[in-house]
Amino acid sequence: MPELLSFLLFAGVCAALLAGFPVALTLGGVALGFAAFGQAIGALDGSFLLAMPQRIYAVMTNDVLVTVPLFIFMGTLLERSRLAEDLLRSLGQVFQRLRGGLGISITLVGALLAASTGIVGATVVTMGLLSLPGLLRQGYDPKLASGIITAAGTLGQIIPPSIILVLLGDVMGNAYQQAQLAQGIFAPQTVSVGELFAGALVPGLILVALYILYQFAVAWWQPERAPAAPPDGAPLDARIVLKTLIAPLVLIVAVLGSILGGVASPSEAASVGATGTIFLAAIRRYDGHWRTNLSLWGGLALAGLLLVAAPLNWFSEEGSWSQAVGGALALLAVLGLAHSLILIWRQAILQEVLLRSAQITSMVFLILIGAALFSLVFRGFGGDASVQALLSAMPGERLGALVLVMLIMFLLGFVLDFIEITLIVVPIVAPILLAAGIDPVWLGVMFALNLQTSFLTPPFGFALFYLRGVAPPSIRTSDIYRGAVPFIVIQLLMLMLLALVPEFVLWLPQRLF
């Protein structure tokens, strides 16, 4: 009876989500209802729920999850300050004369924005508003244009830093420790978000290359679907292109470089990225007196200098002149940051960004708390033991269990969001797969790539909805759905490639960590 209730609990949550109820309230509410029913009939020990306050405290004090609001802030500020818009226009000018070049530039912009912030919704909406009309005017096939934009926008799922990788890193770390404890290893190893970032970087770049190769193939075999832009006589200004490339490149180096180089933890790197985004947003939005520019660029340069100096201990010798110099430089950098905040506050950018970031962050953490309650009740019914028995009975043992889990996650992506799948399904199945000897970094990247399809798979792919909301009426919903299909196939081929050659995932983490 308890095992049956565990599967009914999962089915009830999925049904409530499909009915349109809020995710966080659905997870917690349905779980509480089943817990009350189970306790009433003697199928659930009520003492299980006594662990809930400790789980909430663990979520609120988790250092890894500190990165979530910071990355959300970065992505929202980049979109609101129009840094992404500048990047789209500049790279569009570089590639538009090539056959299929405009679509390729959109893919590259999607990769750069993904490596800067990892926010999918803002990327799809921004590129949909700015690029889709241009693609249609240039004569692109509506299905191909829609597919390019939605696929490029979802690169923020797999290319670090990514919110899904942060959440997966936390879930996989807990699952890996749980799997080792179940095997009698009482000094368990851990898997960090940094390792997951390193593991996802090479597959993300390969996926970008496959997207571009597909567009090259379409432009070569069907040139009418992806024509080159007609010459307009406007010269290409290399200085403007380089200037617009500075923002994402600085953020990529600051965030990913500091994590992969071992200079900073993910939470520290996210704070560095947020600081850099504030400087860059103020520089983009304010073209004022030379003193203002000196303050902004100087503050950004000093912040970068201090980031480089930290691991080298340039200013750490206590009581020496170097420590005094370091303190003075830090003070100047803080003054430059304060100046930047004042400027974007005056233009009413900071207020909107903070409000939007707080709303998204609250939603994510409320879902985390609801998922914690769901998993607690699910385990109280013995659902984890039932899932373990099901996966153990699969033919092919470890391979069969992995294929079944990946298939279930892919199918759930048709109807559930990636956060829901990450926080509901992964904590249930990951400890079982990890106990079978599967590498946690490789498994986490496979999960992330599979979850990326939840943004593309019709009929409920969120990237498809984002584009539908900003696409002109001439673009039919069926065009958006059909345009995403080739890119879903590419992602499935990428999953097969990583399954056959795990070194694409494991090579970089093994070298860095």
Secondary structure, DSSP 8 states (H G I E B T S, - for coil): -HHHHHHHHHHHHHHHHHTT--HHHHHHHHHHHHHHHHHHTTSS-GGGGGGHHHHHHHHHT-SGGGHHHHHHHHHHHHHHTTHHHHHHHHHHHHHTTSTTHHHHHHHHHHHHHHHHT--HHHHHHHHHHHHHHHHHHTT--HHHHHHHHHHHHGGGGTSSS-HHHHHHHHHHHHHHHHHHHHTT-SS-----HHHHHHHHHHHHHHHHHHHHHHHHHHHHH-GGGS-----------HHHHHHHHHHHHHHHIIIIIHHHTTSS-HHHHHHHHHHHHHHHHHHHH----HHHHHHHHHHHHHHHHHHHHHHHTTT-STTSHHHHHHHHHHHHHHHHHHHHHHHHHHTTHHHHHHHHHHHHHHHHHHHHHHHHHHHHHHHHTTHHHHHHHHHHTSTTTHHHHHHHHHHHHHHHTTTS-HHHHHHHTHHHHHHHHHHTT--HHHHHHHHHHHHHGGGTSTTT-HHHHHHHHHS-TTS-HHHHHHHHHHHHHHHHHHHHHHHH-THHHHHHHHHH-
